[in-house]
């Protein structure tokens, strides 16, 4: 879950046409109805950190407030279109896919679309989940969940390109031994240990690139199909939340 804010509550609310004072007044007026505040926060992409800035209440108090009402407080922080975890140094792996040939976005798209469980939903995987994200025609770092991405064109093609570019970069950061360790790790074992395994493997790239283009296509296709199928079965909104990158920082 992301606990990092890339822009202030004031800046985020300004995109919606509201001030911090107006938001705080709304919270105070509905403090006895947690579900109303929760729904408004979810719809407008206002995270727990932002609610802390607006109300002055600690993030711990805010999470306990939603929990007491039977609401999943984590959902308030699932707002980013790419990834809802704090990537730290792994942000370097997030980039557009500018490759051509069999590793181009169009080629990968055709292959993945034909293999996912619901091919007709492929394009909807890369759309915005809230109207405010299209207000200025650009995605900012908060909307994407990645600090170095600013003024990204708000279009399906942008998210799709970042999706494939980041998956490719993830595999280029792994050698065959590391990937085998990840794939054979008993998933019923300690999840923190599994997370550390992936994080360590991704943190340093191999000296030599070990994958051919054909091998990369197979790896990326398998990963993309798995991610998209899980995306449509969960309540997460980040297209990379179920990826190797997402698992490394979950």
N, C-alpha and C positions, 0 to 999 in steps of 0.2 A: 504494500500500500504506500502510496506517495505521502510523505509528510513534509515535503518541500514546496514552498510557494515561489513561483518565478516572477509574479507581479503582486503588488499590494492589493488589499481588498478595495481600497479607494479607486485604484486604476481599473480593477475588474468591474466594479459596480458602474463606473463611468461609461463603460462599453454598453451597459444596459440602460443608461439614462437615469441612474439613481445616485444618491449621495450616501455616504456612510451614516449620516444622521437619519435619513429616511429608512435605511435598512435597520438601524437600531430601533427606531420607532416601531417598525413592523414586528420585530422580535418581541419587544416589550408588550405590544398590543395582543400578541398571540402566545405569550409565554406559557399559558395553561393548556395550549393545544400543540403539543410537540409535533404531531403529524403534519400540521400546516407549515410550520417552520422547516421541517424535514423536506417536505415536498417542494417548497419554494427554493430551498438550497440546492436540491437535486436538479431542478429544472433550470436554474440559473448558473450552475457550476460554481456555487459558493462553497468552498471547502471548510473543513474544521478550523484550519489556521485562519481563514478569512473571517469565520464566525467569531474566533477569538479576538481578532482585530476590531471587529464591529462592536461586539458586546462587552469586551473586557473580561469575560469569563475564560478560565483556562481551558485548554483543549481537553484535559481530563474531565472537567466538570461537564463540558459539552457532550462528550462521548457517553458519560454516565447518564446524562439527561435523556439522550435518545434511547439508550439501552433500557432505561426505566419505563419507557413508553412502548417497549417491544419492537423498536426500530433498529435495523442493522446500521450502527454508526459508521461502519467502514464504507458503506455505499456513498456517503457524502463526499468521500475523497476519491471515488472512482469517476473522475471527470475528464481525464485526458484521452485524446483520440489515439495516441500511439502507445504509451506505456504509463501505468499508474504505480510505478515503483521508483525509488531514488537510484538512478543509474550510476551516479558518481563518475568514476573514470571510464566506465563502459559507455558513456555518452559518445565517445569517439567512434563507436561502431554504428551509430545512427547517421545515415546519410542517404541521399537519393541514389537510385540505381541508374547510372548513365551508360551501362553496358549495351552492346548490340548483339546481333546474332541470336544464338539459342539462350542467352542469358538476358535478353532484353525484356522489358516489362510486357510487351505484347506477346512474345513467345511464351514466357512463363505463365501469363494470364490464360492463354488458350489451353495449356496443359493442365493447370490447376483447376480451372473452371470445369473441365470435363471429368475431374476425379473427386471433387467434393460431394458431400451427401446431397446438397441442395444447390445445384448449378445456377438456378435462377436468382439465388440470393447473393451471388458473388459480388456484383457491383454494390449492393447495399452494405457490404462489409466495410467499405471505405467512405461512407457518407458521414456528415456531421450528425450528432444525436440531439442537438438543441439549436433552435433558430438563432440565438444570439451569436453563435459561432460563425455565422455568415454575415454579420452586421457590416463589417468593413471590408469584406472580400478577402481577408487575410487571416491566417492562423498564427497566433502568437505562441510563445514558449509555454505559457500556462495551458493553453488549449491543446497543445501537443504533448506536454509532459517532458519536454527536452529543452534544457536551458540554452543551447547554442542555436536553436532554430527560431528565427524571427521573420515575420512578414512572408510566410509561406503562402502561396496562392491557395485560397480555399476552394479546392476542387478534388474530386475523387482521384484524379490522376496523381495529385501530389501525395496523398496518403498511400496509394498503391505503390508509387515509386519508392517512398521511404520504407515501406513494408518489405519490398524485395531487396532493396539496397542493404537494409540492416540485417536481413537474414543471410544474405551472401557474405557480408562482412563478418558475421558471427562464425560461419563455417571456415572462413579464411583465417580466423584467429585460433582454430583448432587443428591439431594434427590427428592422424588416424588413431593413435593410442588414446589420446584424450577423449575423442568421440566415442571410442569403444567403451571406455570407462563410464562415460555418461549414459550410454545406451544400455549397459549391463548392470547399472547400479540398482539394487533391489528397492523398488519404489515404496515397499512397506516399511523400510528401515527409516532411520532418523532423517527427517526432511531438512533439518538445518545442515546436516553433514552433506546431503545431496546439493543443497544450495551453495555451500562452500566449495564443493568439487567443481561445479560449473563456473563459479566466480573466479576461482584460481585458474581454471583452464582458459577462460576468456581474457584474463588480465594481461597475458603475454602472448603475442603472436608467434607462430613458428618461424624459425630462421628462413626456411624455404617453404614456398607454397606447395602443398602436397597434392592438391586436387586438380584434376583436369577439368575442362569446361563441362564435359559430359557428366563427370561425377558430381560436379556442383549442381547441375540441372537436376539430377536425381535427388540429391540431398535437399535442395531448396524446395523442390516440388513436394517431397514427403513432409517436410516441416510445414510448408504453407497449407497443405491439405489438413494436417492435424490441427494447426492453429485455427483455421477458418471453421472447421467442423466444431471445435470446442467453443469458439466465439459465439456461435448460434445456440449453444446449449447452456450458456452461462449468462450472468448479469453484468459481466465486465464490459466496459466500453472501449478499452484500448486494444487495438488490433495486434499488438505485440505482447499483451499481458500473458498469453499462454506460450510464448516463444521461449527459446533457450535464454534469451536476454531477460525476459520477464521472470523465469524460474530462478535465475541467478540472483535476482534482487527482490524477490517476493517477500 
